[in-house]
């Protein structure tokens, strides 16, 4: 069965944060390049935190991930921080890890092309998000508003490389050495360390151990 992908990107933050310029280019570069079925694209005011949140979890509890982020194999976010959005009218404008439960329906990979999503004790912060999810790709510290990373990442994935290497290489080609890439994956009961995009994988519903890899770009 063909893999499925969806993207959310935000350039216009309406004063909630500094506006960005290349989040659309970055996410669309991935979307238009990856060998997969394109399911959804939401940008700026059409991108909502509820796309990533599970209904009934958190407060407000108005998530609709089953129709969006958890209805694809890979969900790609390009914006500020921990999935920070430009509008607040549909929830509170921020999809926090505590409100996300990904993988119980379909999502296997989450890309946070944003600053510091995997900073600090990322395992403790994100572990409850893994309800079938196999890995999160992001940054361990601040990253830049770069427009080509998504396309480069997709090219490496299409080429059959390990997904962790694909992300690391895409980050190294688009960031300075003071930026640190990050990759959080399930370690047990099944390891997702050697996942490839073109391989068949299953949900890891009850992970018991995780591993966070980081390194300088």
C-alpha positions as CSV (number, residue, x, y, z in Angstrom):
1,X,0.0,0.0,0.0
2,X,1.4,3.5,-0.9
3,X,2.6,5.6,2.0
4,X,0.5,8.7,2.8
5,X,1.8,12.2,3.9
6,X,0.3,15.5,5.1
7,X,1.9,18.9,5.8
8,X,1.2,21.9,8.0
9,X,3.2,25.1,7.6
10,X,3.0,28.6,9.1
11,X,4.7,31.8,8.0
12,X,2.2,34.3,9.3
13,X,2.0,34.4,13.1
14,X,-0.2,37.5,13.5
15,X,2.0,38.8,16.3
16,X,2.1,35.5,18.3
17,X,5.7,35.0,17.2
18,X,8.0,36.4,14.6
19,X,6.8,35.8,11.1
20,X,8.7,33.3,8.9
21,X,9.4,33.3,5.2
22,X,10.3,29.8,4.1
23,X,8.1,27.3,6.0
24,X,5.9,26.9,2.9
25,X,8.8,26.2,0.7
26,X,10.3,23.7,3.2
27,X,7.1,21.7,3.7
28,X,6.0,21.9,0.1
29,X,9.5,20.8,-1.0
30,X,9.0,17.6,1.0
31,X,5.3,17.2,-0.1
32,X,6.0,17.5,-3.8
33,X,9.1,15.3,-3.8
34,X,8.3,12.4,-1.5
35,X,7.2,9.1,-3.1
36,X,3.8,9.0,-1.4
37,X,0.1,9.8,-1.7
38,X,-0.5,13.5,-0.9
39,X,-3.4,13.6,1.5
40,X,-3.5,17.2,2.9
41,X,-1.7,20.6,2.9
42,X,-2.7,23.3,5.4
43,X,-0.8,26.6,5.5
44,X,-0.9,29.8,7.6
45,X,-4.5,30.3,8.9
46,X,-5.6,27.0,7.6
47,X,-3.1,25.1,9.7
48,X,-4.5,24.4,13.2
49,X,-3.2,22.7,16.3
50,X,-6.2,20.4,16.3
51,X,-4.7,18.7,13.2
52,X,-2.2,17.0,15.5
53,X,-4.2,16.7,18.8
54,X,-6.4,13.7,19.9
55,X,-10.0,14.4,20.7
56,X,-10.7,14.3,24.4
57,X,-7.1,14.8,25.4
58,X,-5.9,18.0,27.1
59,X,-7.7,21.3,27.6
60,X,-9.2,22.4,25.3
61,X,-9.9,18.9,24.0
62,X,-11.0,19.6,20.5
63,X,-8.5,17.5,18.6
64,X,-9.1,16.0,15.2
65,X,-5.9,14.1,14.5
66,X,-7.8,11.0,13.3
67,X,-8.7,13.0,10.1
68,X,-5.3,14.6,9.6
69,X,-1.9,13.9,11.3
70,X,-3.0,10.4,12.4
71,X,-4.5,9.6,9.1
72,X,-1.2,9.6,7.2
73,X,2.1,7.7,7.6
74,X,4.1,10.8,8.0
75,X,3.0,14.2,9.2
76,X,5.3,17.2,8.5
77,X,5.1,20.4,10.6
78,X,7.1,23.5,9.6
79,X,6.8,26.5,11.9
80,X,7.8,27.7,15.3
81,X,8.8,25.6,18.3
82,X,6.6,22.8,19.7
83,X,4.1,22.9,16.9
84,X,3.1,26.5,17.5
85,X,0.4,28.0,15.2
86,X,-0.6,31.4,13.9
87,X,-4.3,31.2,14.9
88,X,-6.0,30.3,18.2
89,X,-9.7,30.1,17.2
90,X,-9.9,26.4,16.9
91,X,-8.1,25.4,20.2
92,X,-5.3,27.3,21.9
93,X,-2.9,27.6,19.0
94,X,-0.3,25.1,20.3
95,X,-0.2,21.4,19.8
96,X,1.8,20.3,22.9
97,X,3.1,16.7,23.3
98,X,0.7,16.1,26.2
99,X,-2.2,16.6,23.8
100,X,-0.9,14.4,21.0
101,X,-1.4,10.6,20.7
102,X,-0.1,9.6,17.3
103,X,-0.1,6.1,15.8
104,X,-3.2,4.5,17.2
105,X,-4.8,5.2,13.8
106,X,-2.1,5.5,11.2
107,X,0.8,7.9,11.8
108,X,4.2,6.3,12.0
109,X,6.5,9.4,11.8
110,X,6.3,13.0,12.9
111,X,8.6,15.7,11.5
112,X,9.0,18.8,13.6
113,X,10.9,21.2,11.3
114,X,10.9,23.8,14.0
115,X,13.2,25.0,16.8
116,X,14.0,22.8,19.8
117,X,11.1,20.3,19.6
118,X,13.6,17.7,20.9
119,X,15.5,19.8,23.4
120,X,16.1,18.8,27.0
121,X,14.4,15.7,28.3
122,X,12.6,15.0,25.1
123,X,11.9,11.3,26.0
124,X,9.9,12.3,29.0
125,X,8.1,15.0,27.2
126,X,7.1,13.0,24.1
127,X,6.7,9.4,25.4
128,X,2.9,9.6,25.8
129,X,2.6,10.8,22.2
130,X,3.8,7.3,21.0
131,X,0.7,5.2,20.6
132,X,1.9,3.5,17.4
133,X,4.2,6.2,16.3
134,X,7.7,4.9,15.5
135,X,9.9,8.1,15.4
136,X,10.0,11.9,15.7
137,X,12.5,14.0,13.6
138,X,13.4,17.5,14.7
139,X,16.0,19.7,16.3
140,X,17.7,19.7,19.7
141,X,18.2,23.4,19.7
142,X,17.3,26.4,17.5
143,X,17.1,25.9,13.8
144,X,16.8,28.3,10.9
145,X,14.0,29.2,8.5
146,X,15.5,27.2,5.6
147,X,13.5,26.4,2.5
148,X,15.2,23.4,0.9
149,X,15.4,20.9,3.8
150,X,12.1,19.2,3.1
151,X,13.0,18.4,-0.5
152,X,16.5,17.2,0.4
153,X,15.0,14.9,3.2
154,X,12.5,13.5,0.7
155,X,15.2,12.8,-1.9
156,X,17.2,10.8,0.6
157,X,14.1,8.9,1.7
158,X,13.2,8.1,-1.9
159,X,16.7,6.9,-2.4
160,X,16.2,4.1,0.1
161,X,18.4,5.5,2.9
162,X,17.8,4.9,6.6
163,X,15.3,7.6,7.8
164,X,17.6,8.8,10.6
165,X,20.5,9.3,8.2
166,X,18.2,11.0,5.7
167,X,17.1,13.6,8.3
168,X,20.6,14.1,9.7
169,X,22.1,14.6,6.2
170,X,19.3,17.0,5.2
171,X,19.9,19.0,8.4
172,X,23.7,19.0,7.9
173,X,23.3,20.3,4.3
174,X,21.0,23.2,5.4
175,X,22.1,24.3,8.8
176,X,25.2,25.7,10.4
177,X,27.4,23.7,12.8
178,X,25.9,25.3,15.9
179,X,22.5,23.7,15.1
180,X,21.9,20.2,16.5
181,X,19.6,17.7,14.6
182,X,17.6,15.3,16.7
183,X,15.9,11.9,16.1
184,X,13.7,10.2,18.8
185,X,12.8,6.6,18.1
186,X,11.3,3.6,19.9
187,X,14.0,1.2,21.2
188,X,11.8,-1.6,22.7
189,X,9.9,-3.8,22.4
190,X,10.8,-3.3,18.8
191,X,13.5,-0.9,17.5
192,X,12.7,1.6,14.7
193,X,16.3,2.6,14.4
194,X,16.8,1.2,10.9
195,X,13.5,2.2,9.4
196,X,13.4,3.1,5.7
197,X,10.6,5.0,4.0
198,X,10.1,2.3,1.3
199,X,9.9,-0.5,3.9
200,X,6.7,-2.0,5.3
201,X,6.4,-1.1,9.0
202,X,3.8,-1.6,11.7
203,X,2.6,0.4,14.8
204,X,4.5,0.0,18.0
205,X,1.5,0.4,20.3
206,X,3.1,0.0,23.8
207,X,6.7,1.2,23.7
208,X,8.8,0.5,26.8
209,X,12.1,2.2,25.9
210,X,13.2,5.1,23.7
211,X,16.4,6.5,22.3
212,X,17.3,10.1,21.5
213,X,20.1,10.7,19.0
214,X,21.5,14.3,18.5
215,X,24.4,15.7,16.7
216,X,25.9,18.9,15.3
217,X,24.9,19.9,11.8
